[in-house]
Amino acid sequence: MELLRAQGGCLFAVIATVAALLAPTFAQAENNLMALQRMAQASRQLTYEGVFVYRSADRMETSRIAHAWIDGRDLGRIEVLDGSPREMIRNGDETISFFPIEKRLIVETRSTHRQFPALLPAGMSRLQDNYSIRSIGQGRVAGINSRVIVLDPRDDMRYGHEFWLDNASGLLLRAVVLGGHGETLDSFSFTQIAIGGTLPPQALKPHFPTEGLQVQKITTTEIVPEDLGWVFHKKIPGFRRINAMKRQSGSEKSALHILFSDGVAIISAFIEPRTNSEGAEQSGPAVLSSMGALNVYRRQTPQHYLVVMGEVPALALKQLGDGIEWRK
């Protein structure tokens, strides 16, 4: 009996020791998650203006951004400074994109695009199901002291991520997508940034002309893919459907757009009908292409074009794309 009591006491001591060792780890993970939630909120509700650089593979692009939160609306303007000029205005759920060379204006309601620095959603309760979260210390971005948090994927269906957060405001200053060997696939980074204060009157207003433009309006309607006969046989672990809509632009053919997310990465599946003149009743070979972290998987069925794309490994896209089936 005494021996059992002694063994029980030893077991309790071991459990207590392990719990004591793990407690800081859990607390740190929770602290890091709270920092990421603060980051997601800061990107949408703070006023800021600056210049950031996007790098992917052999491509580099510099953009100027201005952002404010006014009367509960997310307002922003991004101007691309390299290569072909482009400008994008965000007003709540509406996004206006201007392409001056083509003199074309695209107006999209209920836009689903995530743009730097607003790369994370507000809710991240299940983030730790798919990633382990750790802090790797401090750094500096654009002269600002930053906290560095890394998300390590728990499987091979997603990439790793590195986020550099302003210590004072929580704003995301640098974001890096990491490959399976820790290599950088894509990155966004501010080179100049001013946080807080008041923006100049013209900062959020469009700079493009208002006359002589070809205006293309894209409207979206929520749909349930299964009601239209679409079945997704091969789900990706950790990804759930967050939106499904029909996109329509004028007299053009409507396309379905279904979005999946694991809390960080987003996968888009586009489905568009084919016509007889496009070789209907014939299936084409599947094609996989990539640029940096972005992978694109294309399939042709006798009746439809299928495109699945996202900043996830090609394995994940192919698994999802091959499992899409239309049942008349």
Sequence and secondary structure as in RCSB ss.txt:
>XXXX:A:sequence
MELLRAQGGCLFAVIATVAALLAPTFAQAENNLMALQRMAQASRQLTYEGVFVYRSADRMETSRIAHAWIDGRDL
GRIEVLDGSPREMIRNGDETISFFPIEKRLIVETRSTHRQFPALLPAGMSRLQDNYSIRSIGQGRVAGINSRVIV
LDPRDDMRYGHEFWLDNASGLLLRAVVLGGHGETLDSFSFTQIAIGGTLPPQALKPHFPTEGLQVQKITTTEIVP
EDLGWVFHKKIPGFRRINAMKRQSGSEKSALHILFSDGVAIISAFIEPRTNSEGAEQSGPAVLSSMGALNVYRRQ
TPQHYLVVMGEVPALALKQLGDGIEWRK
>XXXX:A:secstr
 HHHHHHHHHHHHHHHHHHHHHHHHHHHHHHHHHHHHHHHHHHHHS EEEEEEEEETTEEEEEEEEEEEETTEEE
EEEEE SSS EEEEEETTEEEEEETTTTEEEEEES    BTTB S S  TTHHHHEEEEEEEEEEETTEEEEEEE
EEESSTTS EEEEEEETTT  EEEEEEE TTS EEEEEEEEEEEESS   TTTTS  S SSS EEEEEEEEE  G
GGGTEEE S  TT EEEEEEEEEETTS  EEEEEEESSS EEEEEEEE  GGGTTT     EEEEETTEEEEEEE
 SSEEEEEEESS HHHHHHHHHTEEE  
